[in-house]
Amino acid sequence: MLKSTLALMLLACSLLPYSALAATQEIKPTVIQQSVNSRIRDRREVLIQDAKALQTLWKEHTGTTLGIPQIDFSKQALVAAFLGRRNTAGYRVEISRVVQDPEAKTISVYLQEVPPPAEHFVAQVFTTPFVFATIPKPAYPVRFYSPEGKLTATSERTLLTMRNVSLVSNSFVTAPRQVVARDQASFQRLWLEHTGENVGAPEVDFTKEMVVAVFMGEKNTGGYQVRIVEVRQSAGQIEVVTEEKTPPEGSMVIQVLTAPAHLVVVPRSDGPVRFISGN
């Protein structure tokens, strides 16, 4: 009788859909740095999954590439939260929970903003609280939630790796343009237009990569520059953050026509690409 009962229970479990058996799992984050003096002054949450993206974030966070945490990205990822500028000391940001949901195929990172206790004396200085923590390499997309339980504005934003193809001040493209090349033929045409030559284009594996490019257009003097400073995946699209520099007024610059441009290789995406000025 006992054997037949157990057999029926096992049969019933085997007939249940996977979603009924799947359960959320708590993931314990490991805090590796938490303080109140980041150079990042906007509220932001970031998922980092490779060393190059970490280096980019770390330089923005500290102003240097020294002291970058050593993380094994084959097994781990980094989650970081920046609270933005606060007018006093006493604030901090914490990662309260990390939950993996196999049914929804998501990993949720819940944040907690801790203000200074009421009536406590706090230093009247600007602070920029932040926290860095590692989690096991995620199997699903990571989403950040505010203390109110709402998706944050930067949820699902992931910095992508970039490989420089060309950073010059003398492109043959003389009109301002923003370009995405997802196949060899379009990249070859772009390279010919950019360099004036049909040879020498770097190798790109378009099954896994694509090229994004920004052209500043023709300028009357030297001293101008355009750069792609960051490429990130956010809310189902790719965001390419660009930065333009102009020569300071009254500075000595070379009196020749220039046409700054920057081309980089990034992981392939067939979704929309949006260029954002980071000036």
N, C-alpha and C positions, 0 to 999 in steps of 0.2 A: 504493500500500500504506500509506504513511504517513498519507495523508488518510483512508483508511477506518478506520485504527486510532484516529486522533483523533476521528473521528465516533462510533465505538463508545464511547470514553471519555466523550464529552460526553453521549451518550444514557444511559449508565449513571449518571452524576451526576444527570441530570435525573430519573431514576426513584427516586433515594434519597429517603427521607423527610426533611422539613426538619430534624428533630431530629438526623439523622446529619450534616448539614452545619453545624449550628449549633455554635459553639465558645464557651467562656467567654472573657471579655474582661477584662483588667486595666484598672482605672480608677485614675488617679493622683490621690489627694486633695491638695488644697492647704491646708496648715496655716496658719491665720490667727491663732491664739492658742494658747499652751500654757504653763501655769504650775502653781503649787501652792497657790493661795490663793483658791479658789472659796468662795462662801458656801453652796453646795450640799453638804451633808455626807453624803448618801446615795449609794450606788452607783447610777448611772443612765446610760442611753444615750438619745439623743434625735435624731429626724429633724425638721428645721424646713424648711417649704416656703413660708412667707409671712412678711411683715414683722411682722404683729401677733403671731404666735406667737413670733417672735424677740424682740420687745420684752418679752413676758411672761417668757420664759426669761432674758433678759439682766438684767432687774430682780431676779429671784430669785438669779441668779448673782453680781451685783455690788452689789445694793442700790440701784441707780440706773438711769435710762434714758439716761444720758450715755455717749458713746463706743460706741454700737451699731455693729457693722461694717456697711458698705454692701455689700449683696449683691443681685445681679440675679436675683430669684427666677423670672424668665421663662426663665432659662437654667441656673440653679444651685439647689442645695439645700445646707443646712448639716447636718453630722453632728457631734454633740458627745458626748463621753464623760467622765463624772465618776467618779473612783476611790473617792470617799468619804473619810472622815476617817482619817488615818494618824497614828500616835503619834510619828513622827520625820520629819525631812527626808530627802531622798534618793530618794523614790518619784516615779515619773512614769507616765503612761499614754500609749500611742501607738496610732495606727491603722497596723497593720502591712501590711494589704492591703485592697483593695476589688475585688471580683470580680463582674462581671455575667454571669449565666447565662441566655441567651435560651431554652434548652430548659426549664429549671425556672421561668423568668419570675420571677427573684429577683435582688436585688443583695445581696451578702454583705459586711459590714464586719467585718473581723477585728481584734480589739483585743489589745494586749500590755501587761501590767503589768510595769514594770521596778522591782525593789526596789533599795535601796542595796547597793553591793558589800559582801560579807562582810568583817568586821574593819575597815571604814572608820569613821572618826569622823563622826557626823552630829549635827546640832543636835537637841536634845531638845524639839522643839516640835511642835504639831499642824499637819499640812498636809492640804490637800484638792486633790490633783492633778486636772487636767482638760486636755482638748484640744478645740479647735474646728477643723474643716476643711470646705472646700467640695468638692462633687463636681458633675459635670454633672447637670442636672435628671433625676431617675430615671424610667425608663420602666416600672419594675416595683417591687413592694414591697421595702422595705429591711429586712434582718434583721441584727442584731448578734450576733457570736460571741465568746465568752470565749477567753482564751489556751488553754484546754483543748479548744477546738473545739466547745463546746456553745452552743446558743442562750441568750442572756442573758434574765434575767427581764423586762426592759423591751423586749425585741426587738419591733419593729413598732409601738412606741408613738409616736404622732404627735400633737402639739398641734394642735387645730383652732381656727380663727378664731371669735371670739364677737362678736355685736353686741347691745348692751344694748337691751332692750325696756322694762323697768321695774325700778327699784331703789327700794323705798319701805319705810316703817315703818308704814304704815296700810292694809294690804291688808284686803279684806273676807273673805278666807279666814282663819278663826280657828283651824283645826286644822292641825297639822304635816302637810305633804304634799310629795310629789315627783311631778312631772307631766311627761310628754312629749306634745306635740301635733304630729301629723304631717299634719294637713289643716286646711283653713280652718274647717270646722264645729266641730271640737273646740277649735280655738284661740278661736273666737268665744265658745263656751260658757265657756271658762276665763277669757277677758277680762271677760266679764259678771260672773262670780263674783268675780273679783279686784278689779274697780273699781266694780261696782254699776251700770255703764253699758254699753249695747249699741253704743256708738259710740266712735270714737277709737282703735280697735285699729291698731297699726302694720301696714304692708304686709309680707307674708311670701310669698316665692315657694316654695310647698310642693312644687314639682317638683324644687327644688334645696336647700331649707332645711327646718328644723323648729325647734320651740320647746321648750326645756327650762326648767323652773321649779322653784323650791324655796320652800316656805312654812314659816316658823319656828313659826307658831301664835301665839295671843294671849298677851301678856305684860302684867303689871300696871303697868309703868312704861316710860319711855323708856330709852335706852342700849343696847338690844338691836339686833343686826344679823345678817343672814344674807347671804352672798354666794356666787355661783358663781365660784370663782377660776381654774378651769382645766377645759377639756373636751378629752379626748384619745381617740384611737382606739388600742386595744390588744388584740391577740390576738382579733380578730374581734368585739369589742364596743366600745361607747362608754362611757367612764368620765367621770362628772361629779363633779369635786372641789369640795366645799362647805366653807365656813368659817363658824362661828357665833361671835359676840362677845357677851359679857354685861357689864353695867356693873360696874366694880370695887366691892368691898364698901365701903360708907360714902360712895360718891360721890354728888354731887347730881344727881338725874335728874328729869325732868318726871314728875309723878304723873298719868299718863293711860294708858289702855289702848292698846297698840300691837300690831301684827301684821306684823313684817318679812317681806319677800318679794323675790325676785330672779328675773327672767325674761330669758332671752337667746335669740338666734337663732344656730344653728350649722348647718354643712353637713348635709344630709339623710343619714340612714342608716336602713335597715330592719332592722338587727341589734339585739341586746339593748342596753339602756342600764342602766348600774349607777351608782348614786349612792354616793360615798365621802366620808366626813367627813375633812376635812384639818386638823381642830383638833389 
